[in-house]
Each structure stands twice: as C-alpha cells, then as structure tokens.
Amino acid sequence: MDSNTCLSLNNILMKSIIIKIQFLFVFAALSSNLSSQQLSEGYTIIQYPAAPAEYSPLHKKVNETSGVIYFRKHIWTFNDSGGKPELYKIDKETGKISQTVILENAENHDWEDITQDKKYIYIGDFGNNLGNRKNLKIYKIEKKPIGLKKKTKVNAEIIEFSYNDQETFKIKNRKNDFDCESMISFGDSLIIFSKNWVNGKTRMYKLPKTPGQYQLDHISSYNVDGLATGADYNEDNKNLVIIGYKDKIPFIFYFDNFDGNKLDKGKIYRIELVRMKNAQTEGITWLNSENVVFSAERTDTFDQAIYQLNIEEVLKHINE
C-alpha cells in the first residue's frame, strides 16, 4: 500500500472518529433539552432542539431529491416531477453521483418514493398535487441486473392502481386528499400512505407486488397533522417511520411494532425538527435498527442534502 493510500485511509478514519465524538457531545447536550408532550391523540410530541447531522451532501443535479433507499451500502435517490427516469447512487463523502440506473420503459411524471425488498426496487410514480391523475403507477426493477457499471439501462415491470374512494378528478392544486408521496415494502405487499393537503391526515392502502391493475380501498387512516412525504419500514425491529412537515417544520413519526394494518397501535412518537424550519424534507430510510437518514430538497434556506438521526437514542433519553 503506497503512502498516499495510507494517508487517505487515515483521513477517512480520523473523520469517522471525529463525527462519532461530535455525536456523543451533541447528545450529552441535547439530553437535558429534549422536551416531550403526551397528546390525547395517542402520540408523544418530541421537540428535537438541534439540526440533525448531515450524512451526505448532494450534487446540484439532484436538487429535487425525493425518495431514498440504502442499497449496497450507499444512498440511492432521484428527482421528482419532471426529472429524468433515473436512479442515482450517491457518494457519501462528496455527494456526487457515482452510478446511474436508467429505466428505459419509464417516465418520471412525478416520482415520489422508493422502497425495496431482497430482490427488487420499487419506485412510486404517484405524486398527485393537482388531484386529477388517472395514471398512478409503481415501477418494479430487479436488483441483480443493476451491476456496477457507471450507467446501466434496465426495463421495469409496472404496477398500476387507482383509489376506489376518489370520486372526483377535478383539478384542485394542493387542495385535495389524493396526493401520495410515501411507500413501504411489507412482506408480500406494498403499502402506500396518502398526502392529504386538506385535512392533514394520511390513509393507508395495500397492494400486491405483482404487476397488474388494482383498485384500492384504504385500510386505515391516521391524523399526522401535516403532510406525509416519505416512509420506511424496518423488518428487523418492526418499526415504521413517516416523514413530513407542517408550517415548514419537518417531523418524523415513529410507530413502534407496526403490524401492516393500523397506525394507531403501540407506542407512537412525533419528533419535530424545530431547528430545520423551511427545510423541505422528502424521503426517509433506515440505515440500521437505530438510525434513519432523510433527504431534503434545495430551498432558499437549505441546500439539498441527506441528514441522519439516531431515533433510538432520542427515545432513550425521553424514556429515561
């Protein structure tokens, strides 16, 4: 190993150690400042008193990052409406795009979230700000053919769906309850969560992972008191997170022991990221059993970036 390589590895190691030390100091300071409030709605509000640590910058090409997944030890993301039908692997240190997957038979009408299981990646083209879409779909791509080339072209299978409870398709820009930006993989199913512009709730719909056309009935609803913009489920600890925002303040809902049928069971926490006001948070994914990372679009206040939060550490300090 040459001296330059050794120096580079030492720099990476030192940076990792410094980040861990900073993280410990931050939590030592935060533990006395975290505040919580139990609400009659059945969840506890936690006001997180600092901006979460930046996990990775994002290249200017991904200024409208939406969903995120953690796949092959890297963050993958894409742009939402109007972007190319492409999935980007992000270099953690630089934020640059190190690999691009092009969906040849797809278009990006309004890609909003992404999820995965062991064999497949699912991309939700179901954004519906106007409330008038009739071409809602999910693209399903196999992981194995992605390989390691800087640019890879794949074909996607298509899952199409509509909502049985949507009675009108009149244009109601950001004044409808049939937008959607959140999706998780749950066993043999996909579960999507609506973004309700009018009443601030979210509805759950479940559909198969098999390509086809489906008419969906909602199976549950929950008052998230805001706009749900992303979700992820951790199979190992059975916990669900939903990210969103209200009055330009981001929040993360944490649902303990999620059963795939209801959102109002078990312990529920709403972590409000009060120091990130004016950040437009979008996608979220679990890194491991304790940490999540989430994406934020570029705004006048924040650059596009990926942030990290140790949720289990936050809850531990609240419950002590």
C-alpha positions in Angstrom: 0.0 0.0 0.0 1.5 3.4 -1.0 1.8 6.4 1.2 -1.0 8.3 -0.5 -3.4 5.4 0.0 -2.4 5.2 3.7 -2.9 8.9 4.1 -6.3 8.8 2.5 -7.4 5.9 4.8 -6.1 7.7 7.8 -8.0 10.8 6.9 -11.2 8.8 6.5 -10.7 7.0 9.8 -10.0 10.3 11.6 -13.1 11.9 10.1 -15.2 8.9 11.3 -13.8 9.2 14.8 -14.4 13.0 14.9 -18.0 12.5 13.8 -18.6 9.9 16.5 -17.1 12.1 19.2 -19.2 15.1 18.0 -22.3 12.9 18.0 -21.7 11.9 21.7 -21.1 15.5 22.7 -24.3 16.6 20.9 -26.4 14.0 22.7 -24.9 14.9 26.1 -26.0 18.5 25.5 -29.4 17.5 24.0 -30.5 15.1 26.7 -31.2 17.9 29.1 -33.0 20.0 26.4 -35.3 17.4 24.8 -38.9 18.1 25.6 -41.9 15.9 25.1 -45.7 16.2 25.5 -48.2 13.4 25.6 -51.3 14.2 23.5 -54.8 12.9 23.7 -54.5 11.7 20.1 -52.3 8.9 21.4 -48.8 10.0 20.5 -46.0 11.9 22.2 -44.5 15.0 20.6 -40.7 15.4 21.0 -39.2 18.7 20.1 -35.6 18.0 18.9 -33.6 21.0 19.8 -30.8 20.9 17.1 -30.4 20.4 13.4 -29.6 16.7 12.7 -26.1 15.9 11.5 -25.6 16.0 7.7 -25.0 12.5 6.5 -24.0 13.5 2.9 -24.2 16.5 0.6 -26.0 16.1 -2.7 -24.9 17.0 -6.2 -26.7 20.0 -7.7 -28.1 17.6 -10.3 -30.3 16.1 -7.5 -31.7 19.4 -6.3 -35.2 17.9 -6.0 -34.4 14.7 -4.3 -37.5 12.8 -3.2 -37.3 9.2 -2.0 -34.2 7.4 -0.7 -33.1 3.8 0.0 -29.9 2.4 1.5 -28.8 -0.3 -1.0 -25.3 -1.9 -1.3 -24.0 0.4 1.5 -24.9 3.5 -0.4 -27.8 6.0 -0.6 -29.8 6.0 -3.8 -32.2 8.7 -4.8 -33.8 10.5 -7.7 -35.5 13.8 -8.7 -39.3 14.2 -8.5 -41.7 15.6 -11.1 -40.1 16.5 -14.4 -36.8 14.7 -13.6 -35.3 12.0 -15.8 -36.4 8.4 -15.2 -33.1 7.7 -13.5 -32.0 6.4 -10.1 -28.7 7.8 -8.6 -26.2 6.2 -6.3 -24.6 8.8 -4.1 -21.0 9.0 -2.9 -21.3 9.7 0.8 -18.2 11.9 1.1 -18.7 14.2 -1.9 -22.4 13.9 -2.7 -21.6 13.2 -6.3 -23.4 10.6 -8.5 -21.3 7.5 -8.7 -23.8 5.4 -10.6 -26.9 5.9 -12.7 -29.7 3.4 -13.4 -31.8 4.4 -16.4 -35.4 3.0 -16.6 -35.8 2.7 -20.4 -39.5 2.0 -20.4 -40.5 4.5 -17.8 -41.1 8.2 -17.5 -40.9 10.5 -14.4 -44.4 12.0 -14.3 -44.0 12.6 -10.6 -41.7 10.1 -8.8 -42.1 10.5 -5.1 -40.9 7.5 -3.0 -38.8 4.3 -3.3 -38.7 1.1 -1.3 -37.1 -2.3 -1.7 -37.1 -6.0 -0.7 -34.4 -8.6 -1.2 -34.7 -8.9 -4.9 -36.5 -5.8 -6.2 -36.6 -2.0 -6.0 -40.0 -0.2 -6.3 -40.3 3.4 -7.4 -43.6 5.2 -6.9 -44.8 7.5 -9.7 -47.9 8.5 -7.8 -47.4 12.2 -7.0 -50.7 14.0 -7.5 -50.6 17.6 -6.4 -53.5 18.5 -8.7 -55.6 15.6 -7.6 -56.6 14.6 -11.2 -54.2 11.8 -12.1 -55.5 8.6 -13.6 -52.1 7.0 -14.4 -50.8 6.2 -11.0 -48.1 3.5 -11.1 -45.2 1.8 -9.4 -42.1 0.7 -11.3 -40.6 -2.6 -10.2 -36.9 -3.3 -11.1 -34.8 -6.3 -10.4 -31.7 -5.6 -8.3 -29.3 -8.2 -9.8 -29.0 -6.7 -13.4 -28.0 -3.3 -11.9 -24.4 -4.4 -11.6 -21.6 -1.9 -11.1 -21.3 0.0 -14.3 -21.5 3.8 -14.1 -24.5 3.7 -16.3 -26.9 0.8 -16.5 -30.2 0.5 -18.5 -33.0 -1.6 -17.2 -36.6 -2.3 -18.0 -39.2 -2.1 -15.3 -42.4 -4.1 -14.6 -45.4 -1.9 -13.9 -47.9 -2.0 -11.2 -50.9 0.3 -11.9 -53.6 1.4 -9.4 -56.4 3.7 -8.6 -58.3 4.7 -5.4 -61.8 3.4 -5.0 -62.7 6.3 -2.7 -61.8 9.0 -5.1 -65.0 10.3 -6.6 -63.8 13.4 -8.5 -60.8 14.2 -10.7 -61.3 18.0 -10.9 -58.1 19.9 -10.6 -57.6 21.1 -7.1 -54.0 22.1 -6.9 -52.7 21.3 -3.4 -56.3 21.3 -2.2 -57.1 17.6 -2.5 -56.6 14.5 -0.3 -55.4 12.1 -3.1 -51.8 13.0 -3.4 -49.3 10.4 -2.4 -45.5 10.5 -1.6 -44.9 7.5 0.7 -44.4 3.8 0.2 -43.0 0.8 2.1 -42.4 -2.8 1.4 -44.2 -5.0 3.9 -44.0 -8.8 3.4 -45.6 -9.7 0.1 -47.3 -6.3 -0.2 -46.6 -2.7 -0.8 -48.2 -0.1 1.4 -48.7 3.5 0.3 -49.6 6.4 2.5 -51.6 9.4 1.1 -50.6 13.0 1.5 -53.7 14.9 2.4 -53.4 18.5 1.6 -56.9 19.4 3.1 -57.3 17.5 6.4 -53.6 16.7 7.3 -54.3 13.0 7.7 -52.8 10.0 5.9 -54.6 6.9 4.5 -53.1 3.5 4.1 -53.6 1.4 1.0 -52.2 -2.1 0.5 -51.5 -3.7 -2.9 -49.6 -6.7 -4.3 -46.1 -6.6 -5.6 -47.2 -8.4 -8.8 -47.6 -6.3 -11.9 -51.2 -5.6 -12.9 -54.0 -3.1 -12.4 -55.5 -2.7 -9.0 -58.4 -0.7 -7.4 -57.5 0.1 -3.8 -59.7 0.5 -0.7 -58.0 2.3 2.2 -57.4 0.0 5.2 -56.7 2.6 7.9 -56.2 6.3 8.4 -54.3 8.4 10.9 -54.1 12.1 11.8 -50.4 13.0 11.2 -51.4 16.7 11.4 -49.3 17.6 8.4 -48.2 16.5 5.0 -46.7 13.0 4.8 -43.8 12.9 2.3 -41.9 9.6 2.8 -41.9 6.4 4.8 -39.8 3.3 5.6 -40.3 0.1 7.5 -37.6 -1.8 9.3 -38.2 -5.6 9.2 -35.7 -6.3 12.0 -37.3 -4.1 14.7 -40.8 -3.9 13.2 -40.8 -0.1 13.4 -42.3 2.3 10.8 -41.2 5.9 10.2 -43.1 8.6 8.3 -41.5 11.9 7.5 -43.3 15.1 6.6 -43.8 18.7 7.5 -46.3 21.2 8.8 -46.0 25.0 8.7 -42.5 24.5 7.2 -41.3 22.5 10.3 -40.3 18.9 9.5 -41.4 16.0 11.6 -40.8 12.2 11.8 -43.5 9.9 13.1 -42.2 6.7 14.7 -44.7 3.8 15.0 -43.5 1.0 17.3 -44.3 -2.6 16.3 -46.2 -1.7 13.1 -48.5 -4.6 12.1 -49.2 -3.5 8.5 -52.9 -2.9 9.2 -53.3 0.0 11.5 -51.3 3.1 12.5 -52.9 3.7 15.9 -51.5 0.6 17.7 -48.4 0.6 20.0 -46.2 3.5 21.1 -46.2 6.5 18.7 -43.9 9.4 18.7 -43.7 12.6 16.6 -40.2 14.1 16.5 -40.4 17.7 15.5 -37.2 19.0 13.9 -37.7 22.6 15.0 -34.2 23.7 14.0 -34.8 22.7 10.4 -37.7 25.2 9.7 -38.0 25.9 6.0 -36.3 22.6 5.0 -38.5 20.6 2.6 -37.9 17.0 3.9 -38.9 14.3 1.4 -37.6 10.7 1.6 -36.5 8.6 4.6 -34.9 5.2 5.1 -33.4 3.1 7.9 -29.7 2.7 7.9 -29.8 0.1 10.7 -32.0 -0.7 13.7 -31.3 2.7 15.3 -30.5 5.3 12.6 -32.5 6.8 9.8 -31.4 9.1 7.1 -33.7 11.5 5.2 -33.4 13.8 2.2 -34.2 17.5 1.8 -34.7 19.4 -1.4 -32.9 22.6 -2.1 -34.7 25.7 -0.7 -33.8 29.3 -0.1 -32.7 28.3 3.4 -31.1 24.8 2.9 -29.1 23.1 0.2 -30.1 19.7 -1.0 -28.6 17.1 1.4 -29.1 13.9 3.3 -29.4 14.1 7.1 -29.0 11.4 9.8 -30.9 10.9 13.1 -30.4 8.3 15.8 -34.1 7.8 16.7 -33.5 5.1 19.3 -31.1 7.5 21.1 -33.7 10.2 21.1 -36.4 7.9 22.5 -34.0 6.5 25.1 -33.4 10.0 26.6 -37.1 10.7 26.6 -38.0 7.5 28.3 -35.3 7.7 31.0 
